[in-house]
Amino acid sequence: MQRMTVVAEETAWDMEIQNQVAAATTTNATVVVRHPGRVGCTWKSLAICAFAGFGGILFGYDTGYINGVMAMPYFENMYLGYSMHPQVTPVMDHAGAPILDIAGTQILGPITVNQLRNRLVDTTTAPADTMTQDMYDAYRFFDKRPPKWLRLERHERPFWNTVGMDEPTWFHLPTIDKSLIVGLLSAGTCVGSLVGSDAADYLGRRVALVIACIVFVWGVINQTVSEHMDLLGRGRFETGLGMGMISTVIILYLSEISAAHLRGVMVAFYQFCITLGLLISACVNLGTRDLWNTGSYRVPICLQIAWAGILGLGLAYLPESPRWFVKTGKLERARESLGQLRCVPKEDGAVEAELQAIVASHELEMRMRSLRGGGNEETYWGSWALCFRGRWRDRSSNLRRTVLGATVQVFQQITGVNFIFYFGTAFFKQQRFDNVFVIVVAMATINVTATLISFYVVSSVRRRLLLVVGSMGMAACQIAAAIAGLVWKTSEEGREAERAPGWSFWTTMTGVGLYLVLYATTWGPGAWIITGEIFPLQIRARGVGLATSVNWLWNTVICLLTPLLVDSDHWNLGPAVFIIWGVACLLSGAFTYWFVPETKGLTLEQVDLIFEVPARQSGRWVPPEDLVRRYSEFSRRYSSVK
């Protein structure tokens, strides 16, 4: 097949469109025509798009709250199953023999480990680190499994810490349990993102979001009432289903309803809501961490219902995507929706011009499909297979766009941000940093502030430059944090000290903080913007769904593998894990340079055409001003070479 390159033409846009609208509109004597790029920037239109982006709070809040909850003493004790209902039973050693106190009396539980020590040692004369044989026997029992008579108290420093012995392996959540608690939600979102694309295509973008909110709330309710791992895990998976649907449809909806010059800012606002959710959850965790009851973890969990309720109820007042109406053949409703979104009458010339461009793009896509001779795309599985139509070498093929969207989402996940917000509390505690909950709040605050800056950055800086520079900067910060941690941890001082020295702490915090600034202004919003822009209308819901599903798939992989990489009872990489994230950042920059096209300032219909030129030359590409005529010419030329 002959390759065609679309060359921009110098046309008198305003006169051309006025002629088209005058011919199409016979009921009005006067037609007001404005360029579509200048319409859609009123406060009302901004508020409509911003409210849709509010869904990001659900994603960010869940990421942040589970990070803190897994480090709360009450939550650990309850889910390990030994501190909530201690039994009155004799204290036994590892051989099953009863342990007697210093007066020769049998010891009965429930009893704390420090109370046990006081019964075994005369604390008025013995040194604080005295270890008796009975205490050692009791400890050997602890090391096997948590005894039924044990009761742990808030802020208690058990005797095994007092005498310098290692904590039993069951004293904190096992690594595999932490991986499952976080990973089950990510697995649910992976499935939900695919379901969300189906719902968005068949029911509409807005209805799909309302259904997703209902599923999300049901999962949160199960998490809130849970007191054991089974119900918590089920609730996490159900919440993930709803969140996966939301994350797919929100990006699709925002990309389709935003004006071209505001699309990047609106998707960046979605990322801002994610970071705001992280900050809110960190503050809530800070406030409930010391509660010695179920409120310590139930309050952070159930607050998610409020965010989903606001989003679900507010969607009832938002217009449906005009591009979905065009796809389903409802042109008059598409015209009304465009008028509402751009805050102008539906008869406005700019609305008519934008609608004609959307219709022409859709008709061209349908014509090209028929000319290729494909008919099975109308089936369910055929519509998914359409995302993989073409060859990688064909720059405008659906396959290339699908791989591009999925790869961008993979790189967003493996640059290290999820490690910080999913496992940061536990990791900083392992690094012997003080006030780890306060550190997480500070990191979330930096993330939110930097995302505010991204509103200006994404609207002013080209997409390719933004992502490449961000990748290089993030890599430098990750490697600096790794060096600071490794130098101290591998030293003799690091192996013996109870807390990290100031220079290691501040170097690591500076590296992580600067990394978050760069991520929040580049790859955080940038990956979502690219994903929402690159797919043609016919496969947009499927393509965004696949890319989002890949995002959550790798989120699941990160959640499952990171504790194994970092924890001392497995691979024990510790701060060296930052090197892995740094290398991933470098690879993401190289991929962007070679394959990601420049899409800033283009309508979604213009983005369809930019794939005809190599990515490295896309920054110099000039879009045709008369898309309606250009699509007609392109369709005729395609028919002739076919």
Secondary structure, DSSP 8 states (H G I E B T S, - for coil): ------------HHHHHHHHHHHH--S-S------GGGSS-SHHHHHHHHHHHTTHHHHHHHHHHHHHHTT-HHHHHHHHTSSSS----B-B-TTS-B-B-TTS-B-BSSB-HHHHHHHHS-TTTS-TT---HHHHHHHHHHHHS--TTB---TT---HHHHTT----TTSS--HHHHHHHHHHHHHHHHHHHHHHHHHHHHH-HHHHHHHHHHHHHHHHHHHHH--SHHHHHHHHHHHHHHHHHHHHHHHHHHHHHS-GGGHHHHHHHHHHHHHHHHHHHHHHHHHHTT-SSTHHHHHHHHHHHHHHHHHHHHGGGS---HHHHHHTT-HHHHHHHHHHHHTS-TT-HHHHHHHHHHHHHHHHHHHHHHHTT--GGGSHHHHHHGGG-S-TTSTTSHHHHHHHHHHHHHHHHTTSHHHHHHHHHHHHHHTT-S-HHHHHHHHHHHHHHHHHHHHHHHHHS-HHHHHHHHHHHHHHHHHHHHHHHHHHHTSHHHHH-SS--HHHHHHHHHHHHHHHHHHHHTHHHHHHHHHHHSS-GGGHHHHHHHHHHHHHHHHHHHHHHHHHHHSTTTT--GGGHHHHHHHHHHHHHHHHHHH----TT--HHHHHHHTTS-GGGGGG----S-HHHHHHHHHHHHHHH-
